[in-house]
Amino acid sequence: MAKEPGQKLRILRLADIFREYTDETHGLSRARIEEMLREYNISVERKTFYEDIKLLCDYGMEILSYIEKHTHYYYLSTRKFELPELKLLVDSVQSARFITEKKTSELIRKLETLTSIHNARQLHRQVIISGRVKTVNERIFYNVDDIHTAVGRNAQITFRYCQWSVSKTLEPRRGGSLYQVSPWELVWDDENYYLVAFDSKAADFRHFRVDKMTDISVTDLPRDGREYYDKIDMAHYRSAHFGMFSGEEVSVALLCRNELIGVIIDRFGTDIPIIPKDSGYFTTHINVVVSQQFIGWLVGIGEGITVLSPDSVVQRLQAEAERLKRLYPQDIPM
């Protein structure tokens, strides 16, 4: 039998059959498994079949069986990823804006191979709920890889940075001239991937949307900014930068309604001080970069939150209120 075509691959083909076609609710009979192996020009004797099952179990594949109408059905009972875990990964891939529609489909097809064809249908049904906005830069995965390569080599990178035009195309900034920075961190914020890099000319950190970067090249120059980077708490850095926009970081005192405690903790974590006040309110102090995005976040929450200090932030909110009043007067001309 060992000389028959395909026999040397018998145990590998058998493992593939269990991975692809069986799960807790879908078993295969010995007759059906032997029939599937014959499609690969592999024949199996009864004794050899059970020896192969034992060999796969010894290897770490948990092959179990159940009886239905006097017939034994065999199936793979455990996998590296359970179905709920795969559903979570599929949802994460589907909801990530920085992954293109094409790459999303490719990744989900690969995730489907980690379970049986029967369970894969459940993953496919989850894909249909999408309709989310996706990036159009197909090279984003290569961009991420190039950035990781530069970090591993402790090297600077050059690239072109793009912005959207009114014709809905990505066009290079600065007339297409190259940016040169030292990459330090990749941050996933607001459903986008950002590069946190040190700009030697500005002697400060800058943020770049990875899906808007093109023509990345790893240089032979060592990275700058180590002394600055070592002083940064990246968890705080992310929570302080709304939408990853730059600006001056200040301490802001807030008066909040108690029902907003979840909103505050979700954004700033549990390390911030929470001081209960009367009438269902609490105060807290947060360190944030006061950008227009932060002002918009405060306005969006509404009456449940009030800035107590500093005056500069209060004045910015007052100016924003006046701007909105001018933009939307009571008597809007029709």
Solvent accessible surface area in square Angstrom, and as a share of the most:
residue,aa,sasa,rsa
1,M,88,0.39
2,A,80,0.62
3,K,202,0.86
4,E,73,0.33
5,P,96,0.61
6,G,29,0.28
7,Q,9,0.04
8,K,185,0.79
9,L,82,0.41
10,R,49,0.18
11,I,44,0.22
12,L,107,0.53
13,R,81,0.30
14,L,1,0.01
15,A,7,0.05
16,D,69,0.36
17,I,5,0.03
18,F,0,0.00
19,R,102,0.37
20,E,78,0.35
21,Y,72,0.28
22,T,0,0.00
23,D,2,0.01
24,E,95,0.43
25,T,105,0.61
26,H,71,0.31
27,G,15,0.15
28,L,26,0.13
29,S,17,0.11
30,R,60,0.22
31,A,70,0.54
32,R,94,0.34
33,I,0,0.00
34,E,23,0.10
35,E,81,0.36
36,M,13,0.06
37,L,1,0.01
38,R,138,0.51
39,E,123,0.55
40,Y,93,0.35
41,N,103,0.53
42,I,2,0.01
43,S,40,0.26
44,V,20,0.12
45,E,100,0.45
46,R,144,0.53
47,K,147,0.62
48,T,21,0.12
49,F,1,0.00
50,Y,87,0.33
51,E,91,0.41
52,D,6,0.03
53,I,19,0.10
54,K,130,0.55
55,L,100,0.50
56,L,6,0.03
57,C,53,0.32
58,D,98,0.51
59,Y,169,0.64
60,G,60,0.58
61,M,16,0.07
62,E,76,0.34
63,I,13,0.06
64,L,77,0.38
65,S,54,0.35
66,Y,71,0.27
67,I,113,0.57
68,E,95,0.43
69,K,182,0.77
70,H,184,0.82
71,T,51,0.30
72,H,88,0.39
73,Y,57,0.22
74,Y,21,0.08
75,Y,30,0.11
76,L,8,0.04
77,S,16,0.10
78,T,65,0.38
79,R,50,0.18
80,K,193,0.82
81,F,75,0.31
82,E,81,0.36
83,L,35,0.17
84,P,97,0.61
85,E,84,0.37
86,L,0,0.00
87,K,60,0.25
88,L,120,0.60
89,L,66,0.33
90,V,0,0.00
91,D,57,0.30
92,S,45,0.29
93,V,23,0.13
94,Q,5,0.02
95,S,36,0.24
96,A,1,0.00
97,R,83,0.30
98,F,17,0.07
99,I,10,0.05
100,T,3,0.02
101,E,91,0.41
102,K,127,0.54
103,K,42,0.18
104,T,3,0.01
105,S,49,0.32
106,E,43,0.19
107,L,43,0.21
108,I,5,0.03
109,R,139,0.51
110,K,128,0.54
111,L,26,0.13
112,E,36,0.16
113,T,105,0.61
114,L,72,0.36
115,T,6,0.03
116,S,0,0.00
117,I,61,0.31
118,H,42,0.19
119,N,22,0.11
120,A,14,0.11
121,R,135,0.49
122,Q,55,0.25
123,L,0,0.00
124,H,105,0.47
125,R,142,0.52
126,Q,35,0.16
127,V,35,0.20
128,I,129,0.65
129,I,109,0.55
130,S,36,0.23
131,G,76,0.73
132,R,95,0.35
133,V,104,0.60
134,K,25,0.10
135,T,18,0.10
136,V,93,0.53
137,N,17,0.09
138,E,82,0.37
139,R,126,0.46
140,I,1,0.01
141,F,70,0.29
142,Y,126,0.48
143,N,1,0.01
144,V,23,0.13
145,D,88,0.46
146,D,35,0.18
147,I,1,0.00
148,H,103,0.46
149,T,46,0.27
150,A,0,0.00
151,V,49,0.28
152,G,68,0.65
153,R,161,0.59
154,N,68,0.35
155,A,6,0.05
156,Q,16,0.07
157,I,0,0.00
158,T,19,0.11
159,F,0,0.00
160,R,82,0.30
161,Y,17,0.06
162,C,7,0.04
163,Q,82,0.37
164,W,120,0.42
165,S,28,0.18
166,V,159,0.92
167,S,71,0.46
168,K,167,0.71
169,T,67,0.39
170,L,50,0.25
171,E,81,0.36
172,P,66,0.42
173,R,96,0.35
174,R,151,0.55
175,G,84,0.80
176,G,15,0.14
177,S,56,0.36
178,L,91,0.45
179,Y,18,0.07
180,Q,89,0.39
181,V,4,0.03
182,S,0,0.00
183,P,0,0.00
184,W,16,0.05
185,E,49,0.22
186,L,34,0.17
187,V,14,0.08
188,W,118,0.41
189,D,3,0.01
190,D,92,0.47
191,E,86,0.39
192,N,6,0.03
193,Y,46,0.18
194,Y,19,0.07
195,L,0,0.00
196,V,0,0.00
197,A,0,0.00
198,F,9,0.04
199,D,25,0.13
200,S,55,0.36
201,K,204,0.86
202,A,45,0.35
203,A,53,0.41
204,D,70,0.36
205,F,14,0.06
206,R,83,0.30
207,H,27,0.12
208,F,13,0.05
209,R,48,0.18
210,V,0,0.00
211,D,6,0.03
212,K,32,0.13
213,M,0,0.00
214,T,43,0.25
215,D,84,0.44
216,I,24,0.12
217,S,58,0.37
218,V,40,0.23
219,T,31,0.18
220,D,147,0.76
221,L,89,0.44
222,P,84,0.53
223,R,33,0.12
224,D,56,0.29
225,G,5,0.05
226,R,119,0.44
227,E,103,0.46
228,Y,93,0.35
229,Y,44,0.17
230,D,91,0.47
231,K,169,0.72
232,I,45,0.23
233,D,86,0.45
234,M,40,0.18
235,A,80,0.62
236,H,64,0.28
237,Y,24,0.09
238,R,94,0.34
239,S,15,0.10
240,A,0,0.00
241,H,12,0.06
242,F,9,0.04
243,G,18,0.17
244,M,7,0.03
245,F,105,0.44
246,S,64,0.41
247,G,47,0.46
248,E,129,0.58
249,E,81,0.36
250,V,34,0.19
251,S,60,0.39
252,V,0,0.00
253,A,6,0.05
254,L,0,0.00
255,L,48,0.24
256,C,0,0.00
257,R,85,0.31
258,N,71,0.36
259,E,117,0.53
260,L,27,0.13
261,I,61,0.31
262,G,37,0.35
263,V,61,0.35
264,I,1,0.00
265,I,60,0.30
266,D,128,0.66
267,R,53,0.19
268,F,24,0.10
269,G,30,0.29
270,T,108,0.63
271,D,142,0.73
272,I,29,0.15
273,P,67,0.42
274,I,64,0.33
275,I,86,0.44
276,P,109,0.69
277,K,103,0.44
278,D,129,0.67
279,S,105,0.68
280,G,36,0.35
281,Y,63,0.24
282,F,6,0.02
283,T,16,0.09
284,T,0,0.00
285,H,88,0.39
286,I,3,0.01
287,N,75,0.39
288,V,0,0.00
289,V,3,0.02
290,V,17,0.10
291,S,9,0.06
292,Q,85,0.38
293,Q,68,0.30
294,F,0,0.00
295,I,2,0.01
296,G,37,0.36
297,W,54,0.19
298,L,9,0.04
299,V,69,0.39
300,G,66,0.63
301,I,44,0.23
302,G,36,0.35
303,E,160,0.72
304,G,2,0.02
305,I,15,0.08
306,T,69,0.40
307,V,14,0.08
308,L,87,0.43
309,S,46,0.30
310,P,40,0.25
311,D,99,0.51
312,S,64,0.42
313,V,2,0.01
314,V,39,0.23
315,Q,111,0.49
316,R,97,0.35
317,L,37,0.18
318,Q,108,0.48
319,A,61,0.47
320,E,19,0.08
321,A,60,0.46
322,E,91,0.41
323,R,103,0.38
324,L,60,0.30
325,K,142,0.60
326,R,170,0.62
327,L,102,0.51
328,Y,136,0.52
329,P,58,0.36
330,Q,187,0.83
331,D,130,0.67
332,I,95,0.48
333,P,116,0.73
334,M,230,1.03
